[in-house]
Amino acid sequence: MNGVYTGLGTQIKDGDRIGLFPTNMALIFAEIPDVNSFRIKVKFFHDLVGLEKSELYVKILEGSTLNSIIKKLNLSNQMSNHKILVNGKQLDDYNSVIIANDKIEILPA
């Protein structure tokens, strides 16, 4: 799903890209994370547990959502006290797809 191997039972959301393969192909599966990937800058305006910098560059796959970036940074448990701006506008839908050159800012709520 979205270029990443997932097993049965994974929830599919609107906009997800799905590839189905027969079980006998499982042995030849190889994930290539650099295909259609790009880096985005994430700025933090508040101390978040586990992060030492106020600015990070995160490598993501094309089609990644804001939620997948939050999970990648291990911030899922901390987001209830923060708001997120994407290109200067508050974004409440964490399933929104992030594209190249988007600017993400995480601020205290």
QUIJO-V577843 format. One record per residue. N is the residue number from 0. SS is DSSP state (2 for helix, 1 for strand, 0 for the rest). OMEGA is omega in degrees with one decimal (none if undefined). NEAR is the number of other ideal C-beta (glycine too) atoms within 10 Angstrom. Layout:
N_SS_OMEGA_NEAR ; N_SS_OMEGA_NEAR
This chain:
0_0_179.9_14 ; 1_0_175.8_18 ; 2_0_-179.2_16 ; 3_0_178.6_13 ; 4_0_174.8_12 ; 5_0_179.3_12 ; 6_0_177.5_5 ; 7_0_177.6_4 ; 8_0_178.3_5 ; 9_0_-179.2_11 ; 10_0_179.3_7 ; 11_0_179.4_11 ; 12_0_177.6_10 ; 13_0_179.3_5 ; 14_0_177.8_11 ; 15_0_175.2_15 ; 16_0_-174.5_12 ; 17_0_172.5_9 ; 18_0_179.9_8 ; 19_0_-177.7_5 ; 20_0_175.9_10 ; 21_0_-176.7_6 ; 22_2_-179.6_6 ; 23_2_175.9_7 ; 24_2_-175.8_9 ; 25_2_-177.8_9 ; 26_2_-179.0_6 ; 27_2_179.2_7 ; 28_0_174.2_8 ; 29_0_178.1_5 ; 30_0_179.4_8 ; 31_0_-171.5_8 ; 32_0_-176.9_11 ; 33_0_179.8_7 ; 34_0_178.8_9 ; 35_0_177.6_11 ; 36_1_177.1_14 ; 37_1_179.6_15 ; 38_1_174.8_10 ; 39_1_178.2_19 ; 40_1_176.9_13 ; 41_1_178.6_23 ; 42_1_178.9_14 ; 43_1_179.3_19 ; 44_0_-178.2_13 ; 45_0_178.2_13 ; 46_0_174.5_10 ; 47_0_-177.7_18 ; 48_0_176.9_8 ; 49_0_-179.9_9 ; 50_0_-178.1_17 ; 51_0_-176.2_7 ; 52_0_176.6_9 ; 53_0_-177.7_13 ; 54_1_178.9_10 ; 55_1_169.3_15 ; 56_1_-175.3_9 ; 57_1_176.9_16 ; 58_1_-179.2_12 ; 59_1_176.3_20 ; 60_1_173.1_16 ; 61_0_-178.5_15 ; 62_0_179.1_17 ; 63_0_178.9_21 ; 64_1_175.9_19 ; 65_2_178.9_20 ; 66_2_179.5_16 ; 67_2_176.8_19 ; 68_2_177.6_19 ; 69_2_178.6_20 ; 70_2_-179.4_12 ; 71_2_179.2_14 ; 72_0_-179.5_17 ; 73_0_-177.9_12 ; 74_0_-174.3_19 ; 75_2_-176.6_12 ; 76_2_-174.6_9 ; 77_2_-170.8_16 ; 78_2_-179.6_16 ; 79_2_-179.8_7 ; 80_2_-176.0_10 ; 81_1_171.5_17 ; 82_1_-176.3_14 ; 83_1_174.2_22 ; 84_1_172.7_15 ; 85_1_-176.4_17 ; 86_0_175.2_11 ; 87_0_-179.2_7 ; 88_1_-179.7_7 ; 89_1_-179.1_10 ; 90_0_-179.7_15 ; 91_0_-179.6_8 ; 92_0_-176.7_10 ; 93_0_176.5_15 ; 94_0_177.0_12 ; 95_0_180.0_15 ; 96_1_178.1_14 ; 97_0_-179.4_22 ; 98_0_-179.6_14 ; 99_0_178.4_10 ; 100_0_172.2_9 ; 101_0_177.1_18 ; 102_1_-177.4_12 ; 103_1_177.6_20 ; 104_1_178.5_18 ; 105_1_-176.6_21 ; 106_1_173.5_13 ; 107_1_-177.8_11 ; 108_0_none_9
